[in-house]
């Protein structure tokens, strides 16, 4: 389930990249990218649910049928689940780490992390693009787009950096994901245990 979700998220990032570099009308490209971005944030919320189910063997019923990412994340946080993807790299263990029983090492990238609140704020900003620009407020879609486009593209870039290589874990059960594998450009998931099982 997690792999399928990440494949869809990766496809959305690919579409966003095409929209960003294409030569079409800028407002329409931006609002189309925002729609994909909103779906990505919803995917992040579902990824948290999948990880919780994988690690804790259950998920809150009231979150399971929800579709609003902000509500899912708030619901999980209120129940003590601080689960989020954590931007990370993966590498082979050093000799010393292998002697300690590790085959691979996952290293977090703190500067690429987003908090629940930051993700919710991005979700809210993306939502503004889903409605027609009010001519009584902005006068034209150009005025709306000029005001918000730079923030939109930065938000989408931040989401991509947050998810492109990440670890997500609950109660010692973890999954490492790369959206674009360096060897074959495929989306890959590697199940991991956080615990050293020894030699």
C-alpha positions as CSV (number, residue, x, y, z in Angstrom):
1,X,0.0,0.0,0.0
2,X,2.8,2.4,0.9
3,X,4.7,1.7,-2.3
4,X,1.6,2.4,-4.4
5,X,1.0,5.6,-2.6
6,X,4.6,6.8,-3.1
7,X,4.4,5.9,-6.8
8,X,1.4,8.2,-7.1
9,X,3.1,10.9,-5.2
10,X,6.2,10.6,-7.4
11,X,4.0,10.8,-10.5
12,X,2.5,14.0,-9.2
13,X,5.9,15.5,-8.6
14,X,6.8,14.6,-12.2
15,X,3.6,16.4,-13.5
16,X,4.5,19.4,-11.3
17,X,8.0,19.6,-12.9
18,X,6.4,19.5,-16.4
19,X,4.0,22.2,-15.4
20,X,6.8,24.3,-14.0
21,X,9.0,24.2,-17.1
22,X,6.2,24.3,-19.7
23,X,5.4,27.5,-21.7
24,X,1.7,27.6,-21.1
25,X,-0.2,30.4,-19.3
26,X,1.5,30.9,-15.9
27,X,-1.7,31.1,-13.8
28,X,-3.2,28.0,-15.2
29,X,0.0,26.1,-14.8
30,X,0.4,27.2,-11.2
31,X,-3.2,26.3,-10.2
32,X,-2.8,22.9,-11.9
33,X,0.5,22.4,-9.9
34,X,-1.2,23.5,-6.7
35,X,-3.9,20.8,-7.2
36,X,-1.2,18.1,-7.5
37,X,0.5,19.6,-4.5
38,X,-2.6,19.4,-2.4
39,X,-3.0,15.7,-3.4
40,X,0.6,15.2,-2.3
41,X,-0.1,16.6,1.1
42,X,-3.1,14.3,1.4
43,X,-0.8,11.5,0.4
44,X,1.6,12.4,3.2
45,X,-1.3,12.1,5.7
46,X,-2.3,8.7,4.3
47,X,1.4,7.7,4.5
48,X,1.3,8.4,8.2
49,X,-1.8,6.3,8.6
50,X,-0.1,3.4,6.7
51,X,3.0,3.7,8.8
52,X,1.0,3.7,12.0
53,X,-0.9,0.6,10.9
54,X,2.4,-1.1,10.0
55,X,4.0,-0.3,13.3
56,X,1.2,-0.2,15.8
57,X,-1.0,-2.7,14.1
58,X,-4.0,-0.3,14.3
59,X,-5.0,3.2,13.3
60,X,-7.6,5.5,14.8
61,X,-11.0,4.7,13.2
62,X,-12.0,8.3,13.0
63,X,-8.9,9.1,10.9
64,X,-9.2,6.1,8.6
65,X,-12.1,7.4,6.5
66,X,-11.0,11.1,6.6
67,X,-9.8,12.8,3.4
68,X,-8.7,16.2,4.7
69,X,-4.9,16.0,5.3
70,X,-5.0,18.8,8.0
71,X,-7.7,16.9,9.9
72,X,-5.9,13.6,9.7
73,X,-2.6,15.1,10.9
74,X,-4.3,16.9,13.8
75,X,-6.2,13.8,14.7
76,X,-3.1,11.7,14.8
77,X,-1.1,14.3,16.7
78,X,-3.9,14.6,19.3
79,X,-3.7,10.8,19.9
80,X,0.1,10.9,20.4
81,X,1.2,9.9,16.9
82,X,3.8,12.3,15.9
83,X,4.6,10.2,12.8
84,X,5.9,12.0,9.7
85,X,8.3,11.0,6.9
86,X,11.8,12.0,7.9
87,X,14.1,13.1,5.1
88,X,17.1,10.7,5.1
89,X,19.9,9.1,3.2
90,X,20.9,5.5,3.3
91,X,24.4,4.1,3.1
92,X,26.3,0.9,3.7
93,X,27.6,0.4,7.2
94,X,31.2,1.2,8.0
95,X,33.4,-1.7,9.3
96,X,32.8,-0.6,12.9
97,X,29.0,-0.4,12.3
98,X,29.1,-3.9,10.7
99,X,31.0,-5.2,13.7
100,X,28.1,-3.7,15.8
101,X,25.6,-5.7,13.8
102,X,24.4,-3.1,11.3
103,X,24.3,-3.7,7.5
104,X,23.0,-0.3,6.5
105,X,22.7,3.1,8.2
106,X,20.0,5.6,7.7
107,X,21.0,9.2,8.4
108,X,18.4,11.9,8.8
109,X,18.6,15.3,7.1
110,X,17.2,17.7,9.7
111,X,17.3,20.8,7.4
112,X,14.8,19.1,5.0
113,X,12.2,18.2,7.6
114,X,8.8,19.7,7.8
115,X,6.6,19.7,11.0
116,X,2.9,18.9,11.2
117,X,2.2,22.7,11.4
118,X,4.3,23.5,8.4
119,X,2.6,20.8,6.3
120,X,-0.8,22.1,7.4
121,X,0.2,25.7,6.4
122,X,1.3,24.5,3.0
123,X,-2.0,22.6,2.6
124,X,-3.9,25.8,3.4
125,X,-1.9,27.9,0.9
126,X,-2.4,25.2,-1.8
127,X,-6.1,25.3,-1.1
128,X,-6.3,29.0,-2.1
129,X,-5.4,28.0,-5.7
130,X,-8.4,25.6,-5.9
131,X,-10.8,28.5,-6.2
132,X,-11.2,31.1,-9.0
133,X,-9.3,34.3,-8.1
134,X,-12.0,36.7,-6.8
135,X,-11.9,39.7,-9.2
136,X,-13.3,41.9,-6.4
137,X,-10.2,41.1,-4.3
138,X,-7.5,40.7,-6.9
139,X,-8.8,42.4,-10.0
140,X,-7.3,39.7,-12.2
141,X,-5.8,36.3,-12.0
142,X,-2.5,37.9,-12.9
143,X,-2.6,39.9,-9.7
144,X,-3.4,36.8,-7.6
145,X,-0.7,34.7,-9.4
146,X,1.9,37.4,-9.0
147,X,1.1,37.6,-5.3
148,X,1.2,33.8,-4.6
149,X,3.2,32.0,-7.4
150,X,6.7,32.3,-5.8
151,X,5.4,30.9,-2.5
152,X,3.6,28.1,-4.4
153,X,6.6,26.9,-6.3
154,X,8.7,27.1,-3.1
155,X,6.1,25.1,-1.2
156,X,6.1,22.4,-3.9
157,X,9.9,22.3,-3.9
158,X,9.9,21.9,-0.1
159,X,7.5,19.0,-0.3
160,X,9.7,17.3,-2.9
161,X,12.8,17.8,-0.8
162,X,10.9,16.5,2.2
163,X,9.8,13.3,0.5
164,X,12.3,12.4,-2.2
165,X,14.3,10.1,0.2
166,X,12.7,9.5,3.6
167,X,12.3,7.1,6.5
168,X,9.0,6.7,8.3
169,X,8.7,4.6,11.4
170,X,6.3,3.7,14.3
171,X,7.3,1.6,17.3
172,X,10.5,0.3,15.8
173,X,9.0,-0.7,12.4
174,X,10.2,1.5,9.6
175,X,10.2,1.9,5.8
176,X,12.8,3.7,3.8
177,X,11.6,5.2,0.5
178,X,13.3,6.8,-2.4
179,X,11.0,8.3,-5.0
180,X,13.7,8.4,-7.7
181,X,16.2,5.5,-7.3
182,X,19.6,6.5,-8.6
183,X,20.1,3.1,-10.4
184,X,16.8,2.8,-12.3
185,X,14.8,5.9,-11.6
186,X,12.0,3.8,-10.0
187,X,10.2,4.4,-6.7
188,X,11.5,1.9,-4.1
189,X,10.5,0.9,-0.5
190,X,12.8,-0.9,1.9
191,X,11.3,-2.3,5.1
192,X,13.6,-1.8,8.0
193,X,13.8,-2.4,11.7
194,X,15.3,0.4,13.9
195,X,16.7,-2.1,16.3
196,X,20.1,-3.8,16.2
197,X,19.5,-7.5,16.0
198,X,23.2,-8.3,16.4
199,X,25.3,-10.6,14.3
